[in-house]
Amino acid sequence: MKRSVTIIDIAKRAGVSFKTVSRVLNGAPTVAEALRHKVEDAMRELDYKPNRAARLLRGGKAHSLGLIIGSRARFVSSPEPDRRLPSYAADVILGLLQACHPAEYHLVIESVVPDDVDGPAALERFLDLVRLDGVILVPSLCDTRWVLDLLESRGMPFARINPGLDLDRALCLVIDNRSAAREVGEAILAHGHRRIGFIDGPSEHAAQRDRKTGLLDAVSKVPGVHVDVRQGNFLFTSGLEKGRELLELDDRPTAIFAANDEMAAGVLAAAIDAGIDVPGQLSVVGFGGLAIAEHTWPRITTVSQPTIDIARIAGQKLIAQGGQAGDDWPQLITVPYELTMRQSLASVPCP
């Protein structure tokens, strides 16, 4: 019977240490490119087939984290513009990779539709097929109770980024959405605006509901302010559509606050399409500190929440936890935000 190839055989063929071979097999980013190529060439020459399951059984840790996104995107070709992941997810992924790479961890990404009848079974299959040391949840899954129940039943440590409900369950990293939105409202009012449009986020995103509440807190202190609210879904297309609706009103707003930056960019596009100058005739404010708010012109005033840092902290804490959800795992971490003033917010236009 043919003897199985071992990492020692590969190390001898490649002229490297067996530890180097192990690091290559585990995807460590610290291995020099030349050494990696030597090991990969030796593996091909020896027809080595790594047994991932056996490696997992030998070690106590999986050295993998799972990011589960509650997206309606089905990962199929579609002409519909909203069948994609929000750009917010890119910042979360970057932060998690910053945590994973130095620790020689892998990041596995899956999508589960929270209101799909097959959602629980899909998540069960994923957790059965992929061994993980922890899971990260973003809105809206971070507030989906059947997801929390399922992970807790498995003893799986998980982190929730910007949840709005049940903040005593698992590791929760949040910003004060209400306070931040109140500051936005106060800044808009300080520039003289009294007709304000607000584009809300999806109702299932519990934390963002405080953004409308914070705005209303601010305007309630100033007489004569009128707020028109429209329901958006956090994507550019809804900002474009709802922005057009607000700008077509007979008594249109002089300032529009969108509950995230993608929608704010959509409002800016709607204004440009209508020949409305920003900020000369309309001020626009977003929320989130996404790259799109900095890459438009004019650049968009926004609440900068450090999403990349939040995700990195979540990943680092999960890695340090070692795959075990102990009694001390539930924590609430409030992360500071900053109101970043840019060119899109200016004084109310003269009549």
Salt bridges, closest charged atoms under 4 A:
ASP9 OD2 - ARG3 NH1 3.17
GLU33 OE2 - HIS37 NE2 3.47
GLU40 OE1 - HIS37 ND1 3.76
ASP41 OD1 - ARG44 NH2 2.34
GLU45 OE1 - ARG13 NH1 2.94
ASP47 OD1 - LYS49 NZ 2.47
GLU80 OE1 - ARG83 NE 3.69
ASP115 OD2 - ARG72 NH1 3.17
ASP116 OD2 - ARG74 NH1 3.22
GLU124 OE1 - ARG154 NH2 2.58
ASP128 OD1 - ARG154 NH2 2.67
ASP143 OD1 - ARG160 NH2 3.13
ASP149 OD1 - ARG169 NH2 2.62
GLU152 OE1 - ARG169 NH2 2.66
ASP166 OD2 - ARG145 NE 2.76
ASP200 OD2 - LYS212 NZ 3.72
GLU204 OE2 - ARG72 NH2 3.44
ASP217 OD2 - ARG178 NE 2.66
ASP217 OD2 - ARG182 NH2 3.35
ASP228 OD2 - HIS226 NE2 3.35
GLU241 OE2 - LYS242 NZ 3.63
GLU245 OE1 - ARG230 NE 3.15
GLU245 OE2 - LYS242 NZ 3.54
ASP251 OD1 - ARG195 NE 2.89
GLU262 OE1 - ARG84 NH2 3.08
ASP273 OD2 - ARG244 NH2 3.05
ASP309 OD1 - ARG312 NH1 3.04
